[in-house]
């Protein structure tokens, strides 16, 4: 409909057509980081993923550039923390190994993997579940291949209908790794960090850290925004260094917007109000 001139703005664009649309429409394709994060969650309550060294090895083994550029290829950006870029009054966290050359990253991952008790003769064997969907399948299979190549780990990937997976989230005996994600309810780091508090109903990893909980509590009582920002950043660093999840990528919003549209501004919450928009008079361009 956009191509036929029947729409001035699309709500999204197909993943598989991102590159061709970008080449065809150029600046009319608006891509903005969305306040949503895609991640895998580990079962921390029992072996093998009760060992933080194994969880970190898995995170390093994931090649996020290859995932977003080659596997997905729809404008997503790799995630090294849980709070997306674009959050107000906040700087996103990133691991210290992010800027290392890939060979050094993999050497570190393999060392951690061995320290956790695994090697070629005794490889990790674990079950990953994800809800049915082509993009989810691609991500799961990519992770399966990457950890196999980097570490020798064997992941059994299984898809489940979304309603089934929702029922199985708290049945940790059925999975070791599970595909999840989170979309911010509001533009603030707390909406991403709160769900990993001890006992939170969305904390399916079973993560518990009293220092993390304390930092969230202190941030909630703090009125000074700069102090609050530092407390929340320290909380995210504590969370990510414990590796209860494997962050994979941040979602993006993609809109085709006609050159006739005036006033369109992409926002992290992906909210555009028609009151701010108008159409250029076609006669004015003649």
C-alpha positions in Angstrom: 0.0 0.0 0.0 2.9 2.4 0.7 4.4 1.5 -2.7 1.1 2.2 -4.3 0.8 5.6 -2.6 -2.2 4.4 -0.4 -0.3 4.9 2.9 1.9 7.7 4.0 3.3 5.9 7.1 3.7 2.2 7.8 3.4 0.7 11.3 6.4 -1.5 10.6 8.3 -3.2 7.7 8.9 -6.9 7.1 12.2 -8.3 8.5 13.2 -10.0 5.3 12.8 -6.9 3.2 14.9 -4.5 5.4 17.9 -4.3 3.1 15.9 -3.9 -0.1 13.6 -1.3 1.4 16.6 0.6 2.7 18.2 0.6 -0.7 15.0 1.6 -2.4 13.7 4.3 -0.1 16.8 5.6 1.7 15.8 8.3 4.3 12.2 7.4 4.0 13.0 4.3 6.0 13.2 5.4 9.7 14.9 3.0 12.1 15.0 3.8 15.8 16.1 1.7 18.8 13.0 0.6 20.5 12.8 0.3 24.3 12.6 -3.5 24.1 15.3 -6.2 24.7 15.6 -9.8 23.5 17.4 -12.2 25.8 17.8 -15.8 27.0 17.3 -16.6 30.6 19.3 -19.3 32.5 17.9 -21.5 35.2 20.1 -20.4 38.1 18.6 -22.7 40.6 20.5 -25.9 39.7 23.5 -27.2 37.6 24.8 -26.6 35.1 23.9 -22.9 35.0 24.2 -22.3 38.7 27.9 -21.7 37.8 28.4 -18.0 36.7 31.5 -18.9 34.8 29.5 -21.1 32.4 26.9 -18.3 32.0 29.5 -15.8 31.1 31.2 -18.2 28.7 27.9 -18.6 26.9 27.4 -14.8 26.7 30.9 -14.2 25.2 30.4 -17.1 22.7 27.4 -15.3 21.2 28.6 -13.2 18.2 26.1 -10.4 18.4 27.3 -8.7 15.3 26.8 -11.9 13.2 23.4 -12.4 14.9 22.1 -8.9 14.1 23.7 -8.4 10.7 23.7 -11.8 9.1 21.0 -13.8 10.9 18.4 -11.1 11.5 19.5 -8.3 9.2 16.6 -6.0 10.1 18.4 -3.1 11.8 18.6 -4.5 15.3 21.6 -3.7 17.5 23.5 -6.2 19.7 22.7 -6.1 23.5 25.4 -6.2 26.1 23.2 -5.1 28.9 19.5 -5.2 29.7 18.6 -1.5 29.6 18.3 -0.3 25.9 20.0 2.8 24.6 17.7 5.8 24.3 16.5 5.6 28.0 16.2 9.1 29.5 19.0 10.2 31.9 21.0 6.9 31.5 24.0 5.4 29.8 23.7 1.8 28.8 26.0 -0.8 30.4 28.5 -2.9 28.4 30.8 -5.7 29.3 34.6 -5.0 29.6 35.3 -7.6 27.0 33.1 -6.1 24.4 36.0 -4.1 22.7 38.4 -7.0 22.7 39.3 -8.7 19.4 37.1 -11.7 18.7 39.9 -14.2 19.1 40.6 -12.8 22.6 36.9 -12.9 23.5 36.7 -16.6 22.5 39.9 -17.5 24.4 38.3 -16.0 27.5 35.1 -17.8 26.9 36.9 -21.2 26.5 38.9 -20.6 29.6 35.7 -20.0 31.6 34.1 -23.0 30.0 36.9 -25.2 31.2 36.9 -23.7 34.6 33.2 -24.6 34.9 34.2 -28.2 34.3 33.5 -28.7 30.6 35.7 -29.5 27.6 35.6 -31.5 24.4 35.4 -34.9 26.2 32.7 -33.6 28.6 30.7 -31.0 26.7 27.8 -29.1 28.1 24.4 -30.6 27.2 21.4 -28.3 27.8 17.9 -27.7 26.7 16.7 -24.4 25.2 13.1 -23.6 24.7 11.6 -20.8 22.6 8.1 -19.9 21.4 7.2 -20.8 17.9 8.1 -18.1 15.4 10.5 -17.8 12.4 12.7 -15.1 14.0 12.9 -17.0 17.3 13.9 -20.1 15.5 16.7 -18.3 13.7 18.0 -16.9 16.9 17.8 -20.2 18.8 19.6 -22.1 15.9 22.2 -19.3 15.6 23.0 -19.5 19.4 23.1 -23.3 19.1 25.6 -23.2 16.3 27.8 -20.4 17.9 28.2 -22.1 21.2 28.9 -25.4 19.5 31.6 -23.9 17.4 33.1 -21.7 20.1 32.9 -24.0 23.1 31.8 -27.4 21.9 28.6 -27.1 23.9 25.5 -29.1 22.8 22.2 -27.3 23.0 18.9 -29.1 22.2 16.5 -26.4 20.9 12.8 -27.0 21.2 10.0 -24.7 20.1 6.7 -24.5 22.0 3.5 -22.6 21.3 3.5 -19.4 23.1 0.7 -20.3 25.6 2.5 -23.6 26.3 5.8 -21.8 27.0 4.1 -19.4 29.3 2.8 -22.3 31.3 6.2 -23.9 31.4 8.2 -20.8 32.5 8.1 -21.7 36.1 8.7 -25.5 35.5 12.4 -25.2 35.4 12.8 -29.0 35.2 11.7 -28.6 31.6 14.4 -26.2 30.5 17.9 -24.9 31.1 17.7 -21.8 28.9 14.5 -20.0 27.8 13.8 -17.3 25.3 12.3 -14.2 26.8 12.2 -10.4 26.3 11.0 -7.2 27.9 9.4 -4.1 26.6 9.6 -1.0 28.9 6.4 0.1 30.4 7.9 3.6 30.7 11.0 5.4 29.7 13.2 4.6 32.8 15.9 2.0 33.6 13.8 0.7 36.6 11.3 -1.0 34.3 14.0 -3.3 33.1 15.9 -3.8 36.4 12.9 -4.3 38.7 11.9 -7.7 37.1 15.1 -9.3 38.3 14.5 -8.4 42.0 14.4 -11.3 44.3 11.0 -12.9 44.3 9.6 -10.8 41.4 7.0 -12.8 39.4 8.9 -12.1 36.2 12.2 -13.3 37.6 12.1 -16.8 36.0 15.8 -17.3 36.4 15.5 -17.4 40.1 18.1 -14.6 40.5 18.8 -13.5 44.0 21.3 -10.9 45.1 20.8 -8.8 48.2 23.1 -6.1 47.1 21.2 -5.7 43.8 17.9 -5.5 45.7 19.5 -2.9 48.1 20.6 -0.7 45.1 17.1 -0.8 43.7 15.6 0.1 47.0 18.0 3.0 47.5 17.4 4.3 44.0 13.6 4.2 44.7 14.1 6.5 47.7 16.5 8.9 46.0 15.2 12.2 44.6 18.5 13.4 43.2 18.3 12.3 39.5 22.1 12.1 39.1 22.6 10.0 42.2 19.6 7.8 41.2 21.2 7.3 37.8 24.4 6.1 39.3 22.6 3.7 41.7 20.7 2.2 38.8 23.8 1.9 36.7 25.5 0.1 39.6 22.6 -2.2 39.9 22.7 -3.0 36.2 26.4 -3.7 36.4 25.8 -6.0 39.4 23.1 -7.8 37.5 25.0 -8.3 34.3 28.2 -9.4 36.0 26.1 -12.2 37.6 24.9 -13.2 34.1 21.4 -14.5 35.0 20.5 -13.7 31.4 22.1 -13.7 28.0 21.3 -10.4 26.4 21.1 -10.8 22.6 19.7 -7.7 20.9 17.6 -4.6 21.2 14.6 -4.3 19.0 14.1 -1.4 16.6 11.1 0.4 15.3 11.0 0.6 11.5 8.6 2.9 9.6 8.4 3.9 6.0 7.4 7.6 6.0 6.5 9.4 2.8 8.4 12.5 1.8 5.0 14.3 1.9 4.8 13.9 5.7 5.9 16.8 7.8 6.6 16.6 11.5 7.4 12.9 11.9 9.9 12.2 14.7 10.9 8.7 15.7 10.9 8.2 19.5 12.2 5.4 21.7 8.7 4.5 22.9 7.6 4.4 19.2 4.7 6.8 19.8 3.9 9.2 17.1 0.8 11.4 17.4 -1.2 12.6 14.4 -1.6 16.0 16.0 2.1 16.6 15.3 1.9 15.6 11.6 0.7 17.2 8.5 0.9 16.5 4.7 2.7 18.8 2.4 0.5 20.3 -0.3 1.3 18.5 -3.5 0.7 21.7 -5.5 3.4 23.5 -3.5 6.1 21.2 -4.9 5.1 21.9 -8.5 
